[in-house]
Structure formats: structure tokens, C-alpha cells
Amino acid sequence: MKKMKLIILMSLISILVIGCSSKGQNDEYFIEAKNETINHIHGIGYLGDKKELFLATHHGLFRFTEEKWYKTSRNNHDYMGFQATDEQFFSSGHPELGSDLKNPLGLIKSKDKGNSMEKLAFYGEIDFHYLAAGYKSHTLYVFNEQENSLKIGLHYSIDEGQTWETASMKGISANSIGNIATHPTVSENVAISTNKGLFISSDFGNEFKLLTSSNPVTTVEYQEDSLIYFILENNETKLLTYNLKNETTDELSLPEGVSSKNPIMFIATNPENRTEITAVSLNNDIFQSHDNGASWKLLVEEGNVMNE
């Protein structure tokens, strides 16, 4: 009788363990994105040691790895100003519907791909649409659009948001911003893409100079020795790289379908291999090149995920 009870008890324990294990497997943070539409993209970047590609959207994060797209199963916040670095991502935005988090999020960071977050500054006060983070330096730049505890304008922090300095932004003549980018390691180097061209600064944004013609530059990324940016000049579209050392400019080929009506809005390159380029267009087409733009593969067409 005791032996029978022991067998039954062990069987029940086995069932419970299997049940808990199955639940854990089904409760994964990232799940495969099938028949998904990606839209309202607010940022793109290569994150962490594995340099996986991440997209921030109105409804959470997407990850592209091993030729497949994955999405978050929870914490599907509206991430604005998303910036991926070598150790974490920084972002702003709004909490998902039903969350007990304050709105807006202020400035947050996550070291576990959004599974949890740390509130750095301006929680419940500011939503930063324009944010930059040094890939290795973690120096932060934000553009504040409304008067609050920060003045309107450009501000930077070299201690992950604990203290802030205000930049003068002398030399910028634009009235709208595409994005902000800062050098991976050199904190004082910052670039801003605008409707009047690409502006760069080497003194924390106090003095800027115009690097291009005064035509719209939709996006820019700062690399170790160069800048990569997209410009619209007289109805012509160009993807260019500017060498910071010898001050030369080279033109890269564009993905098919990119035009003045469907410009590149976000661009990111793999920090371990800068010839790997990912670009997002206005129509939510996502392209990737592994040969510095010589050829392109369409990963997402008008927001529609194409998992192989």
C-alpha cells in the first residue's frame, strides 16, 4: 500500500514538473513573429554581445536573428528614441495599455532586451522622440521639445542620465530633425540630420557646422571613422558615407524601391562588421546588405514579415 502511494505521489510530481516546464517554455519573452505586420518603427540597432538586430515599434520590440523575426510577448511598450548599445538599450516613450508604469516613461534603459527596465531620469515627465547613445561610451544626447524640468533644445549626459548639460547648438539653421547620432566612443562628437542638411559637432553640440548641402537628410549613423547618411537632393536620393579622416564622400547603391517618396528613415550597421547595413524606409520596407550596399535583400515588405 505504501509502495502504491509512493508511485502515485511520484507520478503526480512528474506531471507537475512537466506542466511547469511546458508553461515556462510557452511563456518565452521573445516568440516567433508569424503573419505579423511591423509598423510605427521608432528605432533600429544592433544590441549586445551577439549584435542582434532590434527594432523598436509602437507595440514593443522585434528581433531579427538567424533569418527569422521574433516579437516580445509582454512589455510591448511604445518605445521612442530607441538606441541600442554594446550592453543595453536606452529609450523613451509610453507604457503599453494596462501597464502600471507612469506615462511617459522618461529615459529608461534595459540590460535584458526589455524584459525589465531601469528608470534613469524624467520618469512620468518627458517623452524624448530624439535620442542618441554612444555604442560603447553610453554618452546620451536628447532633444527636448517642450519646456519642463529641461529647457527646449539639445542636452547631453556622460553618466547615463544622472547629470545633464545643455548644448548651445550654434550654427544649426534647420527647423526639423531627422535623428541624432553620436560617436561610438568619442563622447563630444555628435551629428544631427535635419531638413536643411547634416550638421556635425566635436564639442558636445555647442558649435555645429554644415557637412552637406542644405537639402533634407533623413537619417545618420556615427561610426568609428565615418558617417553614413541618406540625403534627398533635387529629387535624387543618395546613401552616402563620409570618411572622417580624409574628408571624402562615397556613394553606396540603394535598395530597389527606395525613392524620394519612399526614403530611408532609419539606418544601422553592425558594429562588428560595418559592411552589414540595415535600412528602414518610410513605407516600412526593411532591407539588409552584407556587402556594403553592393546588393540588398528585402527582409520586410511594407511591414509584412517574411520569415523563411
Residue pairs with C-beta under 8 A, 6 or more apart in sequence:
27 73
28 73
29 72
29 73
29 74
29 113
29 114
29 115
30 63
30 70
30 71
30 72
30 73
30 113
31 70
31 71
31 72
31 73
32 68
32 69
32 70
32 71
32 307
33 62
33 68
33 69
33 70
33 71
33 305
33 307
34 305
34 307
35 305
36 62
36 69
36 71
36 304
36 305
37 303
37 304
37 305
38 55
38 57
38 62
38 69
38 284
38 286
38 300
38 303
38 304
38 305
39 57
39 58
39 284
39 303
40 57
40 58
40 59
40 78
41 55
41 56
41 57
41 265
41 266
41 280
41 284
42 56
42 57
42 58
42 78
42 79
42 80
42 81
42 82
42 93
43 55
43 56
43 79
43 80
43 81
43 82
43 83
43 84
43 91
43 266
44 53
44 54
44 55
44 56
44 82
44 84
44 266
44 267
44 268
44 278
44 280
45 53
45 54
45 82
45 83
45 84
45 85
45 89
45 268
46 52
46 53
46 54
46 84
46 268
46 269
46 270
46 271
47 53
47 54
47 84
47 85
47 88
47 89
47 113
48 84
48 86
48 87
48 88
48 113
49 86
50 65
51 270
51 271
51 272
52 63
52 64
52 65
53 63
53 64
53 65
53 268
53 278
54 61
54 62
54 63
54 64
54 82
54 84
54 89
54 113
55 61
55 62
55 63
55 64
55 280
55 286
56 79
56 80
56 82
56 89
56 91
56 93
57 78
57 79
58 78
59 76
59 78
59 96
60 71
60 72
60 75
60 76
60 77
60 79
60 96
60 114
61 71
61 72
61 76
61 79
61 113
61 114
62 69
62 70
62 71
62 72
63 69
63 70
63 71
63 113
64 70
64 299
67 307
67 308
68 307
68 308
69 299
69 300
69 305
69 307
72 114
75 96
75 114
75 115
75 117
76 96
77 93
77 94
77 95
77 96
77 99
77 101
77 105
77 114
78 93
78 94
78 95
78 96
79 91
79 92
79 93
79 114
80 91
80 92
80 93
80 94
80 127
80 128
80 129
80 131
81 90
81 91
81 92
81 93
81 128
81 129
81 130
81 131
81 142
82 89
82 90
82 91
82 93
82 131
83 89
83 90
83 91
83 131
83 132
83 133
84 133
84 135
84 268
85 133
85 134
85 135
85 136
85 138
86 135
86 136
86 271
87 111
87 138
88 109
88 110
88 111
89 109
89 110
89 113
89 114
90 107
90 108
90 109
90 120
90 131
90 133
90 138
90 140
91 105
91 107
91 108
91 109
91 110
91 131
92 104
92 105
92 106
92 107
92 108
92 126
92 127
92 128
92 129
92 131
92 142
93 104
93 105
93 127
94 103
94 104
94 105
94 127
95 101
95 102
95 103
95 105
102 123
102 124
103 124
104 124
104 125
104 126
104 127
105 117
105 119
105 123
105 127
106 119
106 120
106 121
106 122
106 123
106 124
106 125
106 126
106 127
107 119
107 120
107 121
107 122
107 123
107 126
107 128
107 131
107 140
107 142
107 161
108 117
108 118
108 119
108 120
108 123
109 117
109 118
109 120
109 160
110 116
110 117
110 118
111 118
120 160
120 161
120 162
121 157
121 161
121 162
121 164
122 128
122 148
122 149
122 150
125 148
125 149
126 144
126 146
126 148
126 149
126 150
128 142
128 143
128 144
129 143
129 145
130 142
130 143
130 145
130 177
130 179
130 180
131 140
131 141
131 142
131 143
131 180
132 140
132 141
132 142
132 179
132 180
132 181
132 182
132 190
133 139
133 140
133 141
133 182
134 140
134 182
134 183
134 184
134 185
134 186
134 187
135 184
135 185
135 271
136 184
136 185
137 158
137 182
137 183
137 184
137 185
137 186
137 187
138 160
139 156
139 157
139 158
139 182
139 187
140 156
140 157
140 160
140 161
141 154
141 155
141 156
141 167
141 180
141 182
141 190
141 205
142 150
142 154
142 155
142 156
142 180
143 153
143 154
143 155
143 177
143 180
144 150
144 151
144 152
144 153
144 155
145 152
146 152
150 164
150 166
151 166
153 166
153 167
153 169
154 166
154 167
154 169
154 180
154 192
154 205
155 164
155 165
155 166
155 167
156 164
156 165
156 167
156 187
156 190
156 204
156 205
157 163
157 164
157 165
158 187
165 204
167 201
167 204
167 205
167 206
168 205
168 206
168 207
169 205
169 206
169 208
170 206
170 207
170 208
171 199
171 201
171 207
171 208
171 209
171 210
172 192
172 194
172 199
172 208
173 196
173 210
173 214
174 192
174 194
174 195
174 196
174 197
174 199
175 194
175 195
175 196
176 194
176 195
177 192
177 193
177 194
178 192
178 193
178 194
178 195
178 216
178 217
178 218
178 219
178 220
178 265
179 192
179 193
179 219
179 220
179 266
180 190
180 191
180 192
181 190
181 191
181 192
181 193
181 220
181 221
181 222
181 227
182 189
182 190
182 191
182 222
183 189
183 190
183 222
183 224
184 222
184 223
184 224
184 271
185 224
187 204
188 201
188 202
188 203
188 204
189 200
189 201
189 202
189 222
190 200
190 201
190 204
190 205
190 222
191 198
191 199
191 200
191 201
191 211
191 220
191 222
191 227
191 229
192 198
192 199
192 200
192 205
192 208
192 220
193 217
193 218
193 219
193 220
193 229
194 216
194 217
195 216
196 210
196 214
196 215
196 216
197 210
197 211
197 212
197 213
197 214
197 215
197 216
197 217
197 231
198 210
198 211
198 212
198 217
198 220
198 227
198 229
198 231
199 208
199 209
199 210
199 211
200 208
200 209
200 211
200 227
201 207
201 208
201 209
211 227
211 242
212 229
212 231
213 231
213 233
215 231
215 232
215 233
215 234
216 231
216 232
217 229
217 230
217 231
217 232
218 230
218 231
218 232
218 263
218 264
218 265
219 229
219 230
219 264
219 265
219 266
219 267
220 227
220 228
220 229
220 230
220 267
221 227
221 228
221 229
221 267
221 268
221 269
223 269
223 274
224 274
225 243
225 244
225 245
226 241
226 242
226 243
226 244
227 241
227 242
227 244
228 239
228 240
228 241
228 242
228 252
228 267
228 269
228 277
229 239
229 240
229 242
229 267
230 237
230 238
230 239
230 240
230 263
230 264
230 267
230 279
231 237
231 238
231 240
232 238
232 260
232 263
235 260
236 260
237 254
237 258
237 259
237 260
237 263
237 264
238 251
238 254
239 251
239 252
239 253
239 254
239 264
239 267
239 279
239 293
240 249
240 250
240 251
240 252
241 249
241 250
241 252
242 248
242 249
243 249
243 250
252 277
252 292
252 293
253 293
253 294
253 295
253 296
254 264
254 293
254 296
255 279
255 281
255 285
255 287
255 289
255 296
255 298
256 296
257 281
257 283
257 285
257 298
258 264
258 279
258 281
258 285
258 287
261 282
262 281
262 282
262 283
262 285
263 281
263 282
264 279
264 280
264 281
265 280
265 281
265 282
266 279
266 280
267 277
267 278
267 279
267 280
268 277
268 278
269 275
269 276
269 277
269 278
270 276
274 292
275 289
275 290
275 291
275 292
276 288
276 289
276 290
277 288
277 289
277 292
277 293
278 286
278 287
278 288
278 289
278 299
279 286
279 287
279 288
280 286
280 287
281 287
283 302
283 303
284 300
284 302
284 303
285 298
285 300
285 301
285 302
286 298
286 299
286 300
287 296
287 297
287 298
287 299
288 296
288 297
288 299
289 295
289 296
289 297
298 306
299 306
300 306
